[in-house]
Amino acid sequence: MHDRFFPAEEFPALSALSGLVHCFTTRVAGIDVAHEKAEALQRLDQVHREVRTFYGVATVPFVTAQQVHDNRIGVIDAPVAADKCFDACDGLMTNQRGVCLGIYVADCCAVYLVDPIRRAIALVHSGKKGTELGIVANAIDRMDAEFGSAARDLMVQLSPCIRPPHYEIDFAADIIRACRDKGVTNVHDCGVCTACDLDRYYSYRAEKGRTGRMLALLALTQ
């Protein structure tokens, strides 16, 4: 993990895997993000680009999702030549090197899924509704169908997200339960609540909807 002046952190379980880059950006001091989502993201764009540069993925296609609180997954199973946003999707998966997946969150959970055997990855936006709709379970099934990824081989990491008592539902616990029900045993949860530390994270609930977004990044490098 980087020092507090660098606006991104890493997760030890993901850092231990080879041929992979990842991060989770944090609150950026000095940028006014008390605006609607589009404006807040525009104000954070330059910093997020600098983070991608730091991790060596600024020059590869950056693939994002519209994020409509559903359970659909965008699949990248062939090389892409330019940045892309999947409409009506809340998750992304790929087996392609040189593609950077990106998901934005501010209380919802960014769920990282990695198959180190088949060399495939997924990144999912799972909040209350997405968790109820089983988006992580869907991602596990789709990784199997698209890339032959067995649940027993997957490593799953949960990002910081809102948790009780700041939120009435512990959807992080529901995500973990869904993973285990699918046969995933290697599940890691940082256990951090976004609404508990507004110096480090943005929180949609605590900041009444007018706030920034953390960016989760995941890419295969080999």
C-alpha positions in Angstrom: 0.0 0.0 0.0 1.3 3.5 -0.8 1.6 6.3 1.7 -1.4 8.5 2.5 -0.3 11.2 0.0 -0.7 8.9 -3.0 -4.4 8.7 -3.9 -4.6 4.9 -4.3 -4.2 1.8 -2.3 -3.7 -1.9 -3.0 -4.8 -5.2 -1.4 -2.2 -7.7 -0.2 -4.0 -10.7 -1.6 -4.0 -9.2 -5.1 -0.5 -7.8 -4.8 0.7 -11.3 -4.2 -0.4 -12.5 -7.6 1.9 -12.2 -10.6 1.1 -10.7 -14.0 -1.6 -8.5 -12.5 -2.0 -4.8 -11.6 -4.7 -3.4 -9.5 -5.5 -0.5 -7.3 -8.4 1.3 -5.5 -8.2 5.1 -5.6 -8.9 7.2 -2.5 -10.2 10.7 -1.8 -8.2 13.4 -3.5 -7.5 16.4 -1.2 -8.2 19.8 -2.7 -10.7 18.8 -5.4 -14.3 19.9 -4.8 -16.5 16.9 -5.6 -19.8 18.1 -4.0 -21.6 17.7 -7.3 -23.5 15.2 -9.4 -21.7 12.1 -10.5 -20.7 13.3 -14.0 -19.3 16.6 -12.8 -17.5 14.9 -9.9 -15.9 12.3 -12.2 -14.8 15.1 -14.6 -13.1 16.9 -11.8 -11.3 13.7 -10.7 -10.4 12.6 -14.3 -6.9 14.0 -14.3 -5.9 12.4 -11.0 -7.3 9.1 -12.1 -5.3 9.3 -15.4 -2.2 10.0 -13.3 -2.9 6.9 -11.2 -3.3 4.8 -14.4 0.0 6.2 -15.6 1.7 5.2 -12.3 0.4 1.6 -12.7 1.6 1.5 -16.3 -1.9 1.2 -17.9 -2.4 4.7 -19.2 -1.7 3.7 -22.8 -3.9 0.6 -23.0 -7.6 0.5 -23.7 -9.6 1.6 -20.6 -12.9 -0.4 -20.4 -15.7 0.7 -18.1 -19.4 0.0 -17.5 -22.4 2.2 -17.4 -23.3 0.9 -13.9 -27.1 0.8 -13.7 -27.3 -1.4 -10.6 -28.1 -4.5 -12.5 -26.3 -7.9 -12.8 -25.1 -7.9 -16.4 -21.5 -8.4 -17.3 -19.6 -7.0 -20.3 -17.1 -9.6 -21.8 -13.9 -8.7 -23.5 -12.6 -11.9 -25.1 -10.7 -10.4 -28.0 -8.3 -7.5 -28.4 -9.8 -4.0 -28.2 -8.2 -1.0 -29.9 -9.7 1.9 -27.9 -11.4 2.9 -24.7 -14.9 1.4 -24.3 -17.9 1.7 -22.0 -20.4 -1.2 -21.9 -24.0 0.0 -21.8 -26.4 -1.4 -19.2 -23.6 -3.4 -17.4 -22.3 -3.4 -13.9 -19.4 -5.8 -14.4 -16.6 -6.5 -16.7 -14.4 -9.6 -17.4 -11.6 -10.4 -19.8 -8.8 -12.8 -20.6 -7.0 -10.2 -22.7 -3.6 -8.7 -21.7 -3.2 -5.0 -22.1 -6.8 -4.1 -21.2 -7.5 -2.1 -18.1 -10.9 -2.7 -16.4 -12.4 0.2 -14.4 -15.3 0.4 -12.0 -16.4 3.5 -10.0 -17.9 3.3 -6.5 -18.8 5.5 -3.5 -20.3 3.1 -0.9 -21.0 0.2 -3.3 -18.4 -2.6 -3.4 -15.9 -3.1 -6.1 -15.4 -6.9 -6.3 -12.2 -8.1 -7.9 -12.2 -11.7 -9.3 -9.0 -13.3 -10.5 -8.4 -16.8 -12.0 -4.6 -17.3 -11.9 -4.9 -20.6 -13.6 -6.8 -19.6 -16.7 -5.5 -16.1 -16.6 -8.8 -14.3 -16.5 -10.2 -11.4 -14.4 -13.4 -9.7 -13.6 -14.3 -6.5 -11.9 -17.9 -5.9 -10.5 -19.9 -3.1 -9.1 -22.1 -4.6 -6.3 -24.2 -2.4 -4.1 -27.5 -3.3 -2.4 -29.4 -3.9 -5.6 -26.6 -5.6 -7.5 -26.0 -7.9 -4.6 -29.7 -8.8 -4.4 -29.6 -9.5 -8.1 -26.6 -11.8 -7.7 -24.1 -10.0 -9.9 -21.1 -11.6 -8.2 -22.6 -15.1 -8.6 -23.3 -14.2 -12.2 -19.7 -13.1 -12.7 -18.5 -16.4 -11.3 -20.8 -18.4 -13.7 -19.8 -16.2 -16.7 -16.1 -16.7 -16.0 -16.7 -20.4 -16.1 -18.8 -20.2 -19.3 -16.5 -17.8 -21.1 -13.0 -18.8 -19.9 -13.4 -22.1 -18.2 -12.6 -20.6 -14.8 -13.4 -23.0 -11.9 -14.8 -21.4 -8.8 -12.2 -23.3 -6.7 -9.4 -21.5 -8.5 -10.8 -18.0 -8.1 -9.4 -15.4 -5.7 -12.0 -12.7 -4.8 -11.3 -9.4 -3.1 -13.8 -7.0 -1.7 -13.0 -3.2 -1.7 -14.0 -0.8 1.1 -17.8 -0.2 1.0 -20.5 1.1 3.3 -21.3 -1.2 6.2 -23.5 -1.3 9.3 -24.2 0.8 11.4 -23.9 3.4 8.6 -26.0 1.3 6.3 -29.0 -1.0 7.2 -27.8 -3.9 5.0 -24.4 -5.7 5.2 -24.2 -6.5 1.5 -20.4 -7.2 1.9 -21.4 -10.2 4.0 -24.0 -11.2 1.4 -21.3 -11.0 -1.4 -19.0 -13.3 0.6 -21.8 -15.7 1.2 -22.6 -15.8 -2.5 -19.0 -16.5 -3.4 -18.8 -19.4 -0.9 -22.2 -20.8 -2.2 -20.6 -20.9 -5.6 -17.6 -22.8 -4.3 -15.1 -20.0 -4.0 -13.0 -20.5 -0.9 -10.3 -17.8 -1.4 -12.2 -14.7 -0.5 -10.7 -11.6 1.0 -12.5 -8.6 2.5 -10.6 -5.5 3.7 -13.4 -4.9 6.2 -13.3 -1.1 5.7 -16.4 1.1 5.8 -16.4 4.0 3.4 -18.7 6.1 5.5 -16.5 5.7 8.6 -13.5 7.6 7.1 -14.5 10.6 4.9 -10.9 11.8 5.0 -9.9 8.8 2.9 -13.0 7.7 1.0 -16.1 9.2 -0.7 -19.4 8.1 0.7 -22.7 8.6 -1.3 -24.8 8.0 1.8 -22.8 10.1 4.3 -22.4 13.0 1.7 -26.0 13.0 0.5 -25.2 11.9 -3.0 -23.0 14.8 -3.9 -19.5 13.4 -3.8 -16.7 11.9 -5.8 -16.0 8.3 -6.7 -13.2 5.8 -6.0 -11.9 4.0 -9.1 -11.1 0.3 -9.0 -8.6 -0.8 -11.6 -7.7 -4.3 -12.6 -5.6 -5.5 -15.6 -3.6 -8.5 -16.7 -0.1 -7.8 -17.7 1.0 -11.3 -18.7 
